Amino acid sequence: MRWATRCCRVTAGILVGAGLLAGCGEEHPTQASGSSVKAPSSAGSTATSPRTAPRLTSSSPPDQPDLIAGVRLVEAEGGASYEVTPREALRDHLSAAALDAAWGEVTAAYPEADTDGLHDQFVCHAYFANAKPTWDLEPWRADLTYPETVATACNPPRA
């Protein structure tokens, strides 16, 4: 099913997952740099399931149309990885609409990347690893629920 037709609302489970990440004992890069982490917004979304990260179906694009500087398929330590380079506009103005538009750019470049597990890794990186220069989305990782993905610091174990 296409990403634009799948959407869900932020639920207590996501907040629990975020709490698990915050309590894992490691300082997060965005915490170390002093920038704040913004929680996903459910405004305008429709409820389906808390299984995956929130997705919004919106007809209005964000102010900045090019939110991703580049996406490339690379061979990483664990296997193939989609290396996503977000633009500052996305890093600085996280919103459900911006994340949907950015994910659309990723999947336009690599349609096979449009899976729930990779989408969850993408959203997790946007909120919890925002300061990283690139976000590595790894298809060989287990497809967990979004709260579980957050609890694993955006890096689920090998499937």
N, C-alpha and C positions, 0 to 999 in steps of 0.2 A: 504494500500500500504506500503511496507517495507521501512524503513528509508533510506536505501542505494539508493533507486531509486527516492527519493524525494530530490530535491536540489533547492536552490535559491541563488541569489546574494544579497550581502549587498546593500541596497538601501538608498536613502535619508530618507525614513521613519524610518529606524533603527537608523540613526544618530539623527533624531528628537526625537525618543523615548529615546535615551541615554541622550539627552539634557534635556528632561523632568525629568528623574531620577536625573540628576545632580542638577536640580533646585528645587527639592522637599523640601529643607530646612533641611534635615537631613544629618549629616556627615556619609558617607559610610565607612564600616569597612576597605576597602582597602585604602581609602583616609586617614583614621586615622592612619594606620600603615605606611604610607609613600610609599607604593608600588604603582606602576603605573598600570593603567587599560589600556590594549591594545584593540584596536578596532578589530572586526572580519575582516578577509581578504577574499576577494572574488576571489583571484587568483586561477585559475583552476576550478572554479565552472561554472555552466551553469545557465542561467536565466530561472526562471519559474514564481515565485510569491513572493512578499514581505510579504506574509501572515505569514510565519514561519521563524524561525532563519535560517541562512545559513547552508546548508548541502553540503558536498563535496563528490563526488564519485571519489575515488583515489585507484589505485591498489598498491601504495607503502605505507606500514605501517609506522608510526612514529618510531623514534629511540627506544623509550621505549615501549615495548609491553604491559606491565601491568601498566595502568594509573589509575586504580581504585583499591583501597585497599579493598573495600567491599561495598556491597549493601545488605540492609535488609529491609523487610517490617515490619514497626512498627505501633503501634496505637498511634497517636499523638492527641493533643488537638482537632483539627478539624475533625479527622477521620484518615483513613489509610494514610500512608506516606512512600515513598521509601527514606530511609536514605542512601545517597551516600557519601562514604568517598574517596575523591580523593587523589592520591599520589602527592608528591612534584613535580615529573616530569611533571605532568599535570599543576599544579599551576604555575610553573616557565616557562613553554614553551607552552603557549596557541597558537594554530594554528587551522585552519579549519580541517586539517588532524588529529591532535591529538584529537580534540573534537569529530570527527566522530568515531575514534577508541575507545575512552573512552565511547561514547554513545553505541557503539556496545557491550562493556563489560557489561554495565548496562542492555541492552535488552537481552543479552545472559542469564543473571541471571534471568530476569523477562520479558519474551517476551510480556506479556500483557501491559507492561509500554511503549511500542513503539507507542506513540501517539504524535501528533503535540504539544499539550498543555504541556505535560511533557518534551518533547524535548526542547521547548522554555524555560521552567523553568530551565532546566539543563544548557543551553547555557548562560542564563541570570546570573545564579549563578556563572558560570565559569568566566565571565567577570566583574561582578559587586559585587559579594559576595565571591570572591576568598579566602579571609583570614578565612572564617568560617571553623571550623573543619569538619563539615558535611554539605551537601546540601540536604535539605528536598524537595522532589518533591511530590506534593500532587495532586492525581488524582481527588479529589473532587472540585478542584478550576476550575473556568471558563476557557474555551479554547479560549483565546484572540489571537489577532495577536501578533507577536513578539514585535513590538514597544510598543503595549499596555502592554504586560507583563513586559517589561523594565520599563515603566512608573509607574507600580504598585510595583516597587522595587522587582520584581521577584515573587510576591505573589498576583496573581489575586484574586478577591473576590470569594466567594462560588458560584458555578454554580447554 
